[in-house]
Amino acid sequence: MINNQLFDQQQKLLEDIKKQIEIIFSDENLPRNHSILREIAKNTEGWIEINIVLTYPNLQQLTEDYYTVAESLKESLLLVVSEDCSKIRRKEKFPRLEDLDRRTIVAQGFPILTSEKEITDLFKQYGEICDVILLVDNKSLKFNGNAKIVFKQIERAETLIASHIQPIFKMQPIREETQNKTITVEFSKTFIDKVNSQRKELKRNDKDYSTKAYVGNLPPSETLKEQIQEIFHPFFPQLISDIQQDQITGEDFVIITFGRDIEVQQAIDNINFSNLMIYGVIIHAKKLMKNEDEEIKNLKLRSKRLIIDDIPKDCKRQEILKIFPNTNIIKRVQNFTDDTRQSQCAVVTFETDEQAKDTLIQIKRAEKRFGRIQINGSEVMILFCNEGQYHRLVNKELASKANMNLKLINTDVNAKVKVMLFGISPITTRQKVTNELKDFHPSRVVLIKLGTTTNQQIAEVDFDSLDDAQDAVEKMNNREIDGSVIRAFIDGNIMEYQTQVPQMKHSSSIRQQRSPPRQQQPSIIIRNLSNNTQDQNIRDFLRGINVQRISIQPDQQSETGSRMAVVEFNNISVAFQAQKRVNGQFLKGNVLQVEVQDQYSQVEFHVMLPDKKY
């Protein structure tokens, strides 16, 4: 009894193996199977190693022994086995792909939830059906409502097309749509010719423009890239990337670059319609849009921060936290305005980069199943936020609060992060500033006196961590110390601050004003100038230094009637460099006195002439 059961199990296994291999070598599948065809072409008699067929996943689940495969095919009417049981081939010549197309029709107009079985049941009344292939949308790679139906006999396909019959698809009551669907049919070649003739070339500013194609869900193979090159060769690609791994699904993919958008469309339309296979896996391609390309590159980063783009205006912290599976590992949520995208965004900081990566992968897997994550009904994009990007957003936000513009000059995220403290009282000591910042572990604190006019000081404070610098800024900004209100910014090697200088009208009424305008850019004041001092004299002293503006006018503080010059720069450090060079120098017999003026100090001067820019 036990022996009979074992025998029956063995016979069933052999029958299952035979069935799987005959599907691979069938008239319907073999002309589309690129991997098998290239192996058959290597042998004049069409033999192929059984070990190659054993790489197919469906067959690997049944056996990994080539002799068992040979045993299962002894009674096959389609295939023969070599004497040494290591190779197989078809008994008869297989049809060409062109012959297969002649008995293939395309049925159009099915609801997107229609199954292969439902389509087979509808068309089997017109003849024996060998295969039903669901065609896919070129963007989503999901069923697009059209299907290829392969008949056993050419005459059956020809009769159906010639009859002009439009089959009626009766939908199940559980579907949302209740009306029946009229299905149109035409020959396979007629359909693809129509698609090719209706294709239009897009312009670069079109939202669907792209010169790249994405080919995913590829089977593992040492010759995979070679086969991709062979399949896409007729469409003249410019570049085929190396095989890459999807960070979310773990699947292999390649990116193929073409010269023009219309070339991408042509390749994708024809490849998806042909349903070519590599080791039994149908090859599908889709356009790779710019945001998808950026997302692929972004997922290779390592960061403990995620950025959420395109969030609704005035989005609250709690609304952002709802989209995350575990909020206990989130350290901080910050909202910003992203000027480069003209949209609102949020940066979410985790304790570690591993936590950020695991969270992003969970989100991306959910998006593959259910579509883009939404906040208050608006789709958002969630990616890694690198340090340079975070620096820019933080500085933009801080500068915006102080009516300042920022110009990015360096994004060396390995350098120390510098915080600038402005408006420090002249009686405040370095030790007091250090004590205020001790919780944030500053690596260096330097106090700098600005000059005789303001008696104020600024502090340059270095931090090893951007998080510590950010926390220090949040504490110190608008904090009052020794009667002075402190203004704090992240500055130094990351960003350069440029203030907005209001345009002044040079009218007689302005000339009479005694109240000074607030100086908006880092500058130096050069005093004790003679009355015949010209702009060029000052420029000679400052040769090699980038001067933004020079204004020479009477010095209201001078008892001798001398003049002064206000020289503006785009960076406070450049102003100190200029002070060091000019202070104490002689010009036309006078010793020059120079002080640095920061953007929060007031300078008393009258506008006599239009400013000159250099």
C-alpha positions in Angstrom: 0.0 0.0 0.0 2.8 2.4 1.0 4.7 1.5 -2.2 1.6 2.3 -4.3 1.3 5.7 -2.7 5.0 6.5 -3.3 4.6 5.4 -6.9 1.5 7.5 -7.4 3.3 10.5 -5.9 6.3 10.0 -8.1 4.2 9.7 -11.3 2.3 12.9 -10.4 5.6 14.7 -9.9 6.9 13.5 -13.3 3.7 14.6 -14.9 3.9 18.1 -13.3 7.5 18.5 -14.5 6.5 17.4 -18.0 3.6 19.9 -18.0 5.8 22.9 -16.9 8.5 22.1 -19.5 6.0 21.7 -22.3 4.5 25.1 -21.5 8.0 26.6 -21.8 8.5 25.0 -25.3 4.9 25.5 -26.5 4.0 27.2 -29.8 2.6 30.1 -27.8 5.5 30.7 -25.4 8.7 29.7 -27.2 8.6 32.4 -29.9 8.5 35.0 -27.1 11.1 33.4 -24.8 14.3 35.3 -25.5 16.4 33.2 -23.1 15.5 29.8 -24.6 15.7 31.1 -28.2 19.3 32.4 -27.8 20.3 29.0 -26.3 18.6 27.1 -29.1 20.4 29.3 -31.7 23.8 28.1 -30.3 23.1 24.5 -31.6 22.4 23.6 -35.2 20.0 20.9 -34.2 18.3 23.0 -31.5 19.5 21.1 -28.4 19.4 22.9 -25.1 21.0 21.9 -21.8 18.4 20.7 -19.2 20.3 22.6 -16.5 19.4 25.9 -18.3 15.7 25.0 -18.1 16.1 24.1 -14.4 16.8 27.8 -13.6 13.0 28.5 -14.0 11.5 29.2 -10.6 8.3 27.1 -11.3 10.5 24.1 -12.2 12.9 24.6 -9.4 10.0 24.1 -7.0 9.5 20.6 -8.4 13.1 19.3 -9.0 16.7 20.3 -9.4 17.8 17.0 -10.9 18.3 17.0 -14.7 17.9 13.2 -14.8 14.4 13.5 -13.3 13.5 16.0 -16.0 14.7 13.6 -18.7 12.7 10.8 -17.1 9.5 12.9 -17.1 9.8 13.7 -20.9 10.2 10.1 -22.2 6.5 10.0 -23.2 6.3 13.7 -24.4 4.8 14.3 -27.8 6.5 17.8 -28.0 10.1 17.2 -26.8 12.8 14.6 -27.2 15.7 13.9 -24.8 19.3 13.3 -25.8 20.9 9.8 -25.2 23.0 11.1 -22.2 19.8 12.7 -20.7 21.5 16.1 -20.5 19.7 17.9 -23.3 16.2 18.4 -24.8 14.8 19.8 -28.0 11.5 20.1 -29.8 10.4 17.3 -32.2 9.0 19.8 -34.7 10.1 23.3 -35.8 8.5 26.0 -33.7 6.5 28.9 -35.3 8.1 32.3 -35.8 6.8 35.3 -33.8 5.2 36.6 -37.0 3.3 33.4 -37.5 2.0 33.7 -33.9 0.8 37.2 -34.5 -1.4 36.0 -37.4 -3.5 34.0 -35.1 -3.5 36.6 -32.4 -6.2 39.3 -31.9 -6.4 42.2 -29.5 -9.7 42.6 -27.6 -10.2 46.2 -26.2 -12.5 47.7 -23.6 -12.5 45.3 -20.6 -12.9 46.7 -17.1 -9.5 46.8 -15.3 -10.5 44.1 -12.8 -11.3 41.5 -15.5 -9.4 38.2 -15.1 -7.8 36.0 -17.7 -10.5 33.3 -17.1 -13.3 35.7 -17.8 -11.7 36.7 -21.1 -11.1 33.1 -22.0 -14.8 32.2 -21.2 -16.0 35.1 -23.5 -13.9 34.1 -26.5 -13.8 30.3 -26.4 -17.1 30.3 -28.3 -15.1 31.5 -31.4 -12.5 28.8 -31.3 -9.9 26.9 -29.2 -7.7 29.4 -27.3 -4.1 28.7 -26.6 -3.2 31.8 -24.5 -4.6 35.1 -23.1 -2.2 37.9 -22.3 -3.3 41.0 -20.4 -1.7 44.1 -21.8 -0.4 46.7 -19.3 -0.5 50.5 -19.0 2.9 52.0 -19.8 3.0 54.1 -16.6 1.5 51.8 -13.9 2.3 48.5 -15.6 -1.2 47.4 -14.5 -3.9 45.9 -16.8 -5.1 48.6 -19.2 -8.3 46.9 -20.4 -6.8 45.3 -23.5 -5.9 41.7 -24.0 -4.2 39.6 -26.6 -6.0 36.3 -27.4 -4.0 33.6 -29.2 -6.2 31.1 -31.1 -5.0 27.5 -31.9 -5.9 28.0 -35.6 -5.3 31.1 -37.8 -8.7 30.5 -39.5 -10.5 31.1 -36.2 -8.9 34.5 -35.7 -9.5 35.5 -39.3 -13.2 34.5 -39.2 -13.8 36.5 -36.0 -12.3 39.7 -37.4 -14.0 39.3 -40.8 -17.4 38.8 -39.1 -17.2 42.3 -37.4 -18.6 40.8 -34.3 -18.3 42.9 -31.2 -18.6 40.5 -28.2 -20.6 41.7 -25.1 -18.8 41.3 -21.8 -21.3 40.7 -19.0 -19.9 42.0 -15.8 -20.5 40.4 -12.5 -23.1 42.1 -10.1 -20.4 42.8 -7.5 -18.7 45.3 -9.8 -19.3 49.0 -9.3 -20.2 49.3 -13.0 -23.5 47.7 -13.8 -23.7 48.1 -17.6 -22.3 45.5 -20.0 -19.3 46.3 -22.0 -19.0 46.1 -25.8 -15.6 44.7 -26.8 -13.9 45.6 -30.0 -11.4 43.3 -31.7 -8.7 43.6 -34.4 -5.6 41.7 -35.5 -2.5 42.1 -33.4 -0.5 43.7 -36.1 -3.3 46.2 -36.9 -3.4 47.2 -33.3 0.3 47.9 -32.8 0.6 49.7 -36.2 -2.2 52.0 -35.0 -0.4 52.6 -31.7 2.8 53.5 -33.6 1.1 55.8 -36.0 -0.7 57.8 -33.2 2.5 58.4 -31.2 3.4 62.0 -30.7 6.8 63.5 -29.6 6.6 65.5 -26.4 8.4 68.7 -25.6 10.9 69.0 -22.8 8.5 71.1 -20.7 5.7 68.5 -20.9 5.0 66.8 -17.6 5.2 63.3 -19.2 8.5 64.0 -21.0 11.3 61.6 -20.4 14.2 59.9 -22.2 14.6 57.0 -19.8 12.8 53.7 -19.5 12.6 51.5 -16.3 12.7 47.7 -16.7 12.0 45.9 -13.4 11.1 42.6 -11.8 14.0 40.9 -13.7 15.0 37.3 -12.9 18.5 36.5 -11.6 20.9 35.6 -14.4 24.6 36.1 -15.3 23.6 37.0 -18.8 20.8 39.3 -17.8 22.3 42.6 -19.1 23.3 40.9 -22.4 19.7 39.8 -22.9 18.3 43.2 -22.1 20.7 44.7 -24.6 19.6 42.2 -27.3 15.9 42.8 -26.6 16.2 46.6 -26.8 18.8 46.8 -29.6 16.2 47.4 -32.3 15.2 50.7 -30.6 18.8 52.1 -30.5 19.3 52.9 -26.8 22.1 55.2 -25.9 22.9 53.7 -22.5 21.8 50.7 -20.4 22.7 50.8 -16.8 24.2 48.0 -14.8 21.8 45.7 -13.0 20.5 47.5 -9.8 18.5 46.3 -6.9 15.3 47.9 -5.8 15.8 49.1 -2.2 12.2 48.5 -1.4 11.3 45.2 -3.1 14.8 43.7 -3.5 14.0 43.1 -7.2 16.5 43.6 -10.0 16.0 46.4 -12.5 17.8 48.4 -15.2 17.5 52.0 -16.5 17.7 52.5 -20.3 18.4 55.9 -21.7 17.4 57.0 -25.2 18.1 60.2 -27.2 14.5 61.4 -27.5 11.2 61.0 -25.7 9.5 59.5 -28.8 12.2 56.8 -28.9 11.4 55.8 -25.3 7.7 55.6 -26.2 8.3 53.4 -29.2 10.5 51.0 -27.3 8.1 50.7 -24.4 5.0 50.3 -26.6 6.5 47.5 -28.6 8.3 45.7 -25.8 5.2 45.7 -23.6 3.0 44.5 -26.5 5.4 41.7 -27.5 5.5 40.2 -24.0 9.0 38.9 -24.5 10.4 36.7 -21.7 13.7 36.2 -19.9 13.7 32.8 -18.2 9.9 32.7 -18.1 9.5 36.3 -16.7 7.7 38.7 -19.0 9.7 41.9 -19.6 7.7 45.1 -19.0 9.1 48.6 -19.4 7.7 52.0 -18.3 8.8 55.6 -18.7 11.0 56.7 -15.8 9.8 60.2 -14.9 12.2 62.7 -13.3 10.7 62.4 -9.8 11.0 58.6 -10.0 14.6 58.8 -11.1 15.4 61.2 -8.2 13.6 58.8 -5.9 15.8 55.8 -7.0 18.9 57.8 -6.4 17.6 59.1 -3.1 16.9 55.7 -1.7 20.6 54.9 -1.9 21.4 57.6 0.7 22.0 57.2 4.4 20.4 59.8 6.7 18.5 60.0 10.0 16.1 62.5 8.4 13.2 62.2 6.1 11.7 65.0 4.1 8.0 65.2 3.3 7.4 67.4 0.2 4.2 69.1 -0.9 2.5 69.0 2.5 -0.7 71.1 2.8 -0.2 74.7 4.0 -0.4 75.1 7.8 -0.1 71.4 8.3 0.1 70.5 12.0 2.7 68.2 13.6 0.1 65.7 14.7 -1.2 65.4 11.1 2.3 64.6 9.9 2.9 62.0 12.6 -0.2 60.1 11.6 1.5 58.7 8.5 4.3 57.1 10.5 4.0 53.5 11.8 6.1 54.2 15.0 6.2 57.7 16.4 8.2 56.8 19.5 11.5 56.8 17.5 10.9 60.3 16.0 13.0 63.0 17.6 11.8 66.2 15.9 9.4 67.4 13.3 10.1 70.8 11.6 8.1 72.6 8.9 9.8 74.6 6.2 9.0 76.5 3.0 11.1 74.9 0.2 12.0 77.7 -2.2 13.4 75.4 -4.8 10.0 73.6 -5.2 7.8 76.5 -4.2 6.0 74.3 -1.7 5.7 73.5 2.0 7.7 70.6 3.4 8.5 69.0 6.7 11.7 67.3 8.0 11.3 64.4 10.4 14.4 63.5 12.4 14.9 60.0 13.9 17.3 58.8 16.6 19.4 56.8 14.0 19.7 56.5 10.3 18.7 52.8 10.5 15.4 53.8 12.1 14.8 56.4 9.3 15.7 53.8 6.6 13.4 51.1 8.1 10.5 53.6 8.3 11.0 54.8 4.7 11.0 51.2 3.4 7.8 50.5 5.2 6.2 53.6 3.7 7.4 52.8 0.2 6.1 49.3 0.4 2.7 50.6 1.5 2.8 53.0 -1.4 3.5 50.3 -3.9 0.3 48.6 -2.8 -2.0 51.5 -2.1 -0.6 54.5 -3.9 1.1 57.7 -2.6 0.7 58.6 1.1 -1.7 61.4 1.7 -1.9 64.1 4.3 -5.3 65.9 4.6 -6.2 64.6 1.1 -3.0 65.8 -0.6 -0.4 63.4 -2.0 3.0 63.9 -0.5 6.5 62.6 -1.4 8.7 61.1 1.3 12.4 60.7 0.8 15.7 60.8 2.7 16.8 64.4 3.6 20.6 64.7 3.2 22.6 67.0 5.5 23.3 69.7 2.8 19.6 69.9 2.0 18.7 70.2 5.7 21.3 72.9 6.2 19.8 74.9 3.4 16.2 74.6 4.8 17.3 75.5 8.3 19.2 78.6 7.2 16.5 79.8 4.9 14.0 79.6 7.7 16.2 81.5 10.2 17.1 84.1 7.6 13.5 84.6 6.6 12.6 85.5 10.2 15.2 88.3 10.1 14.3 89.6 6.6 17.5 88.3 5.1 18.4 86.4 1.9 20.7 83.5 1.8 23.2 82.5 -0.9 24.6 79.0 -0.8 28.4 79.0 -0.9 29.4 75.6 0.4 27.7 72.4 1.5 30.7 70.6 3.1 28.7 68.7 5.7 31.9 67.3 7.2 33.0 70.7 8.4 32.1 72.2 11.8 28.9 74.0 12.0 29.2 77.7 13.0 26.6 79.7 14.9 26.8 83.5 14.8 25.4 85.4 17.8 24.7 89.1 17.1 23.8 92.0 19.5 25.9 90.8 22.5 26.3 93.5 25.2 29.8 95.0 25.7 29.7 93.8 29.3 29.0 90.1 28.4 32.0 87.9 28.8 33.1 84.9 26.8 32.7 82.7 29.8 29.1 83.8 30.2 28.3 83.0 26.6 30.0 79.6 27.0 27.9 78.9 30.1 24.7 79.7 28.2 25.7 77.1 25.5 27.3 74.4 27.7 24.3 72.0 27.2 25.1 72.0 23.4 28.8 71.2 23.7 30.4 74.0 21.7 33.9 73.2 20.5 35.0 76.9 20.2 33.6 80.3 21.4 35.1 83.6 20.2 33.9 87.1 21.1 34.6 89.9 18.7 34.1 93.6 19.4 32.5 95.5 16.6 33.8 99.0 17.1 33.5 102.3 18.9 30.1 103.3 17.5 28.0 100.4 18.8 30.2 98.9 21.6 28.4 95.7 20.7 30.0 92.3 20.3 29.4 89.2 18.2 30.3 85.6 18.9 31.4 82.9 16.6 30.6 79.5 18.1 31.6 76.2 16.5 29.7 72.9 17.0 30.5 69.4 15.8 26.9 68.5 15.3 24.2 70.3 13.3 21.6 69.1 15.8 23.5 70.8 18.6 23.9 74.0 16.6 20.2 74.0 15.8 19.3 73.5 19.5 21.6 76.3 20.4 20.1 78.7 17.9 16.6 77.9 19.1 17.6 78.7 22.7 19.7 81.8 22.0 17.6 83.6 19.3 15.8 86.6 20.9 17.2 85.7 24.3 18.1 88.7 26.5 21.5 88.7 28.1 22.9 91.7 30.1 20.1 93.9 28.7 20.8 93.0 25.0 18.6 90.9 22.8 20.6 88.2 21.0 20.0 87.2 17.4 21.4 83.7 16.5 21.9 82.1 13.1 23.7 79.1 11.7 26.4 80.5 9.5 30.0 80.1 8.5 31.1 77.4 6.1 27.5 76.4 5.2 25.8 79.7 4.2 26.5 83.3 3.5 23.9 85.8 4.5 22.9 88.6 2.2 20.5 91.2 3.5 17.9 93.0 1.5 19.0 96.7 1.1 16.0 99.0 0.7 16.2 101.2 -2.4 16.5 104.8 -1.3 15.3 107.8 -3.2 17.9 110.6 -3.3 15.6 113.5 -2.8 16.1 116.8 -0.9 13.8 115.6 1.9 16.1 112.6 2.5 19.1 114.8 2.6 17.6 116.7 5.5 16.9 113.6 7.5 18.7 113.3 10.8 17.5 109.8 11.6 19.9 107.2 10.2 18.8 104.2 8.2 19.6 100.8 9.6 22.7 99.3 8.0 21.7 96.1 6.3 24.9 94.5 5.1 28.2 93.7 6.9 30.4 96.8 6.4 33.3 98.9 7.7 33.3 102.6 8.5 36.5 104.3 7.5 36.8 107.7 9.4 39.2 110.6 9.3 39.1 110.9 5.5 40.2 114.2 3.9 37.7 116.1 1.9 39.3 115.3 -1.5 39.2 111.5 -0.9 37.8 109.6 -3.9 36.2 106.1 -4.2 39.3 104.9 -6.2 41.6 105.7 -3.2 39.6 103.3 -1.1 39.4 100.7 -3.8 43.2 100.8 -4.0 43.4 99.8 -0.3 40.9 97.0 -0.8 42.2 95.6 -4.0 41.5 91.8 -4.1 38.6 92.1 -1.7 35.0 91.8 -3.0 33.4 95.2 -2.3 29.6 95.5 -2.7 29.2 99.3 -2.3 31.1 102.4 -1.3 29.4 105.6 0.0 31.6 108.7 1.0 29.9 111.5 3.0 30.5 113.9 5.9 31.2 112.4 9.3 28.7 113.7 11.7 30.8 112.7 14.7 33.9 114.5 13.4 34.8 117.8 15.1 37.3 118.7 12.3 34.8 118.3 9.4 36.5 115.2 8.0 34.6 112.7 5.9 33.9 109.0 6.3 33.2 106.1 4.0 30.8 103.2 4.5 32.1 100.1 2.6 29.7 97.2 2.3 30.6 93.5 1.9 28.5 90.3 1.4 30.1 88.5 4.4 31.0 89.6 7.9 34.4 87.8 7.7 35.3 89.8 4.7 34.5 93.0 6.6 37.0 92.0 9.4 39.6 91.2 6.7 39.1 94.7 5.3 39.3 96.3 8.7 42.6 94.6 9.4 44.1 95.8 6.1 43.0 99.5 6.3 43.0 100.4 10.0 46.0 102.6 10.9 47.0 103.2 7.3 47.8 106.7 6.0 45.7 108.3 3.2 46.4 111.9 2.1 48.2 112.6 5.4 45.5 111.3 7.7 45.6 108.2 9.8 42.6 106.0 9.0 40.3 104.7 11.8 38.2 101.6 10.8 35.5 99.8 12.7 33.3 96.9 11.6 29.6 97.5 11.5 27.2 94.5 11.8 23.6 94.4 10.4 21.9 95.4 13.7 23.9 98.6 14.3 22.9 102.1 13.3 25.2 104.4 11.5 24.6 108.1 11.4 25.1 109.5 7.9 23.2 111.5 5.3 22.7 110.4 1.7 24.3 113.0 -0.5 24.9 111.2 -3.7 23.6 108.0 -5.4 25.5 105.0 -4.2 28.1 103.5 -6.5 28.3 99.7 -6.9 31.5 97.8 -7.7 
